[in-house]
Amino acid sequence: MDIVVRLNEQTAGRDKIIRLLQYGSRAYWYYAQNAQSTRFSAEILRSLEFTFSSFRKLLRLGRCLDSLYSALKMMKYPDPTVKITLIMAKIANALYLLADHFIWVGRVGILKVNLEKWNRVANKYWLITIIMSLMRDIYEIVKILKHEKNIFKQYQIVSCLRNHKEVMMDTVKNGCDLFIPLTALGITKCTPGTVGLLGIISSFIGLYTIINPLYKLTPS
């Protein structure tokens, strides 16, 4: 219970909890929709997924400015590869969140918005964010391996990465997230159930790194 309270006290924690519920609802309604006994429940959960998605957009209002500010703070980071990938990721994330604001405005009916257009824009910038983050992850993995001898021995690579769980977890999280915008943009053909499961995995990792900051890759 203490963990739930601690997560709920943080904006990022609340977002990750709602994200877990959002993708959990997507996975459940997809796998339950063909079952006669749970078809009604599937429709309810499909509606809940939309509600959770809209609520997360509300929680993120104004967060695009936070991403831009974080990008500015990275300007003085000494490692050029980490600096460039993170700055690009944060700028892309700011643009993704800005597009997300337009989607929320359109959903609640404040203004008439081309939701299909802005959804595509948002997913394109989200995809760039994830790609930049994955490039940083790959760079960190290569850097770790370079500090080890006999890196071509498979057992040593695995052992080496086990000692850097923050890099492994960040890579898995971004790897799972990658297919969500790819599918939304029609580049990959994952089912809603698969997207839901990938979202659940990445959400769990995100929650875990909030609860245990030692497993969070920094800077991020």
VEXDREN-2710 file (C-alpha; in Angstrom, 1 decimal):
% VEXDREN-2710
k/r/px/py/pz
1/MET/0.0/0.0/0.0
2/ASP/2.9/2.3/0.8
3/ILE/4.2/1.8/-2.7
4/VAL/0.9/2.8/-4.3
5/VAL/0.7/5.9/-2.1
6/ARG/4.2/6.9/-3.1
7/LEU/3.5/6.4/-6.8
8/ASN/0.3/8.3/-6.6
9/GLU/2.1/11.3/-5.0
10/GLN/4.2/11.7/-8.2
11/THR/2.9/12.9/-11.5
12/ALA/5.0/10.4/-13.3
13/GLY/3.9/7.6/-11.0
14/ARG/0.2/8.4/-11.6
15/ASP/0.8/8.5/-15.4
16/LYS/2.5/5.1/-15.3
17/ILE/-0.4/3.6/-13.2
18/ILE/-3.0/4.9/-15.7
19/ARG/-0.8/3.8/-18.6
20/LEU/-0.7/0.3/-17.2
21/LEU/-4.5/0.3/-16.9
22/GLN/-4.9/1.7/-20.4
23/TYR/-2.8/-1.0/-22.1
24/GLY/-4.2/-3.7/-19.8
25/SER/-7.7/-2.7/-20.9
26/ARG/-6.6/-2.9/-24.5
27/ALA/-5.1/-6.3/-24.2
28/TYR/-8.1/-7.6/-22.3
29/TRP/-10.8/-6.3/-24.6
30/TYR/-9.0/-7.7/-27.6
31/TYR/-8.6/-11.2/-26.3
32/ALA/-12.0/-11.2/-24.7
33/GLN/-14.1/-9.7/-27.6
34/ASN/-14.6/-13.1/-29.3
35/ALA/-15.8/-14.8/-26.1
36/GLN/-19.6/-14.7/-25.9
37/SER/-19.6/-14.6/-22.1
38/THR/-17.2/-11.7/-21.9
39/ARG/-18.2/-9.7/-25.0
40/PHE/-20.1/-7.1/-22.9
41/SER/-17.1/-6.7/-20.6
42/ALA/-14.8/-6.3/-23.6
43/GLU/-16.9/-3.3/-24.8
44/ILE/-16.8/-1.7/-21.3
45/LEU/-13.0/-2.2/-21.2
46/ARG/-12.6/-0.7/-24.7
47/SER/-14.4/2.3/-23.5
48/LEU/-12.2/2.4/-20.4
49/GLU/-9.1/2.3/-22.5
50/PHE/-10.3/5.5/-24.3
51/THR/-11.0/7.1/-20.9
52/PHE/-7.6/6.2/-19.5
53/SER/-5.9/7.5/-22.6
54/SER/-7.8/10.9/-22.4
55/PHE/-7.0/11.2/-18.7
56/ARG/-3.3/10.7/-19.4
57/LYS/-3.4/13.4/-22.0
58/LEU/-5.0/15.7/-19.4
59/LEU/-2.3/14.8/-16.8
60/ARG/0.4/15.7/-19.4
61/LEU/-0.9/19.2/-20.2
62/GLY/2.0/21.6/-20.2
63/ARG/4.6/18.8/-19.9
64/CYS/6.0/19.8/-23.3
65/LEU/7.7/22.7/-21.6
66/ASP/9.3/20.4/-19.1
67/SER/10.8/18.4/-22.0
68/LEU/12.2/21.5/-23.6
69/TYR/13.7/22.6/-20.3
70/SER/15.3/19.2/-19.8
71/ALA/16.8/19.4/-23.3
72/LEU/18.4/22.7/-22.4
73/LYS/19.9/21.3/-19.2
74/MET/21.5/18.5/-21.3
75/MET/23.5/21.0/-23.3
76/LYS/26.4/20.9/-20.9
77/TYR/26.5/17.1/-20.5
78/PRO/30.1/16.0/-21.2
79/ASP/29.5/12.8/-23.3
80/PRO/28.6/14.1/-26.8
81/THR/26.7/10.9/-27.9
82/VAL/24.5/10.9/-24.8
83/LYS/24.0/14.6/-25.1
84/ILE/22.9/14.6/-28.7
85/THR/20.6/11.5/-28.5
86/LEU/18.9/12.8/-25.3
87/ILE/18.5/16.4/-26.6
88/MET/16.9/15.1/-29.8
89/ALA/14.8/12.6/-27.8
90/LYS/13.6/15.4/-25.5
91/ILE/12.8/17.8/-28.3
92/ALA/10.9/15.1/-30.2
93/ASN/9.1/14.3/-26.9
94/ALA/8.1/17.9/-26.5
95/LEU/6.7/18.0/-30.0
96/TYR/4.9/14.7/-29.3
97/LEU/3.3/16.1/-26.2
98/LEU/2.3/19.3/-28.0
99/ALA/0.5/17.3/-30.6
100/ASP/-1.0/15.3/-27.8
101/HIS/-2.5/18.5/-26.4
102/PHE/-4.3/19.2/-29.7
103/ILE/-5.7/15.7/-29.6
104/TRP/-7.0/16.2/-26.1
105/VAL/-8.6/19.6/-27.1
106/GLY/-10.3/17.8/-30.0
107/ARG/-11.5/14.9/-27.9
108/VAL/-13.2/17.1/-25.2
109/GLY/-14.7/19.3/-27.9
110/ILE/-13.1/22.6/-27.0
111/LEU/-12.1/23.1/-30.6
112/LYS/-12.7/21.3/-33.9
113/VAL/-9.5/19.3/-34.5
114/ASN/-8.4/16.8/-37.2
115/LEU/-7.8/14.0/-34.8
116/GLU/-6.5/11.6/-37.5
117/LYS/-3.9/14.1/-38.6
118/TRP/-2.7/15.0/-35.1
119/ASN/-2.6/11.3/-34.0
120/ARG/-0.3/10.6/-36.9
121/VAL/1.9/13.7/-36.0
122/ALA/2.0/12.6/-32.3
123/ASN/3.0/9.1/-33.2
124/LYS/5.7/10.2/-35.6
125/TYR/7.3/12.4/-32.9
126/TRP/6.9/9.6/-30.3
127/LEU/8.6/7.2/-32.7
128/ILE/11.5/9.6/-33.0
129/THR/11.7/9.9/-29.3
130/ILE/11.9/6.1/-28.8
131/ILE/14.5/5.7/-31.7
132/MET/16.8/8.3/-30.1
133/SER/16.4/6.6/-26.7
134/LEU/17.2/3.2/-28.2
135/MET/20.3/4.7/-29.9
136/ARG/21.4/5.9/-26.5
137/ASP/20.8/2.4/-25.0
138/ILE/22.9/0.8/-27.8
139/TYR/25.7/3.3/-27.1
140/GLU/25.6/2.5/-23.4
141/ILE/25.7/-1.3/-24.1
142/VAL/28.7/-0.9/-26.5
143/LYS/30.5/1.3/-23.9
144/ILE/29.9/-1.3/-21.2
145/LEU/31.2/-4.1/-23.4
146/LYS/34.3/-2.2/-24.4
147/HIS/35.3/-2.1/-20.7
148/GLU/35.2/-5.9/-20.5
149/LYS/37.8/-8.4/-21.8
150/ASN/36.9/-11.2/-24.1
151/ILE/33.6/-9.6/-25.1
152/PHE/33.1/-12.0/-27.9
153/LYS/32.4/-14.8/-25.4
154/GLN/28.6/-14.9/-25.1
155/TYR/28.6/-15.8/-21.5
156/GLN/30.7/-12.7/-20.6
157/ILE/28.4/-10.4/-22.6
158/VAL/25.3/-11.7/-20.7
159/SER/27.2/-11.5/-17.3
160/CYS/28.3/-8.0/-18.1
161/LEU/24.8/-6.7/-18.9
162/ARG/23.4/-8.4/-15.8
163/ASN/25.6/-6.0/-13.8
164/HIS/24.0/-3.1/-15.5
165/LYS/20.3/-3.8/-15.1
166/GLU/19.4/-0.1/-15.6
167/VAL/20.6/-0.3/-19.2
168/MET/18.9/-3.7/-19.8
169/MET/15.6/-2.5/-18.4
170/ASP/15.7/0.8/-20.4
171/THR/16.5/-1.1/-23.6
172/VAL/13.6/-3.6/-23.0
173/LYS/11.2/-0.8/-22.2
174/ASN/12.1/1.2/-25.3
175/GLY/12.1/-2.0/-27.4
176/CYS/8.5/-2.7/-26.3
177/ASP/7.4/0.9/-26.8
178/LEU/8.9/1.0/-30.3
179/PHE/6.2/-1.2/-31.8
180/ILE/3.3/0.9/-30.4
181/PRO/3.8/4.0/-32.7
182/LEU/5.1/1.8/-35.5
183/THR/1.7/-0.1/-35.4
184/ALA/-0.3/3.2/-35.1
185/LEU/1.5/4.5/-38.2
186/GLY/0.8/1.3/-40.1
187/ILE/4.5/0.3/-40.4
188/THR/4.1/-2.9/-38.4
189/LYS/0.9/-5.0/-38.1
190/CYS/0.7/-5.9/-34.4
191/THR/-2.7/-6.7/-33.1
192/PRO/-4.3/-4.5/-30.4
193/GLY/-3.7/-7.4/-28.0
194/THR/0.0/-7.5/-28.8
195/VAL/0.3/-3.7/-28.5
196/GLY/-1.5/-4.0/-25.1
197/LEU/0.9/-6.6/-23.8
198/LEU/3.9/-4.6/-25.0
199/GLY/2.4/-1.5/-23.2
200/ILE/1.9/-3.5/-20.1
201/ILE/5.6/-4.7/-20.0
202/SER/7.0/-1.2/-20.6
203/SER/4.6/0.3/-18.0
204/PHE/5.7/-2.2/-15.4
205/ILE/9.3/-1.4/-16.1
206/GLY/8.5/2.3/-15.8
207/LEU/6.8/1.8/-12.5
208/TYR/9.6/-0.3/-11.2
209/THR/12.2/2.3/-12.0
210/ILE/10.2/4.9/-10.1
211/ILE/9.9/2.6/-7.1
212/ASN/13.6/1.7/-7.3
213/PRO/15.5/4.7/-8.8
214/LEU/18.7/2.7/-8.8
215/TYR/17.4/0.8/-11.8
216/LYS/16.7/3.9/-13.7
217/LEU/19.1/4.8/-16.5
218/THR/20.6/8.3/-15.8
219/PRO/20.6/10.9/-17.2
220/SER/17.2/10.3/-18.8
END
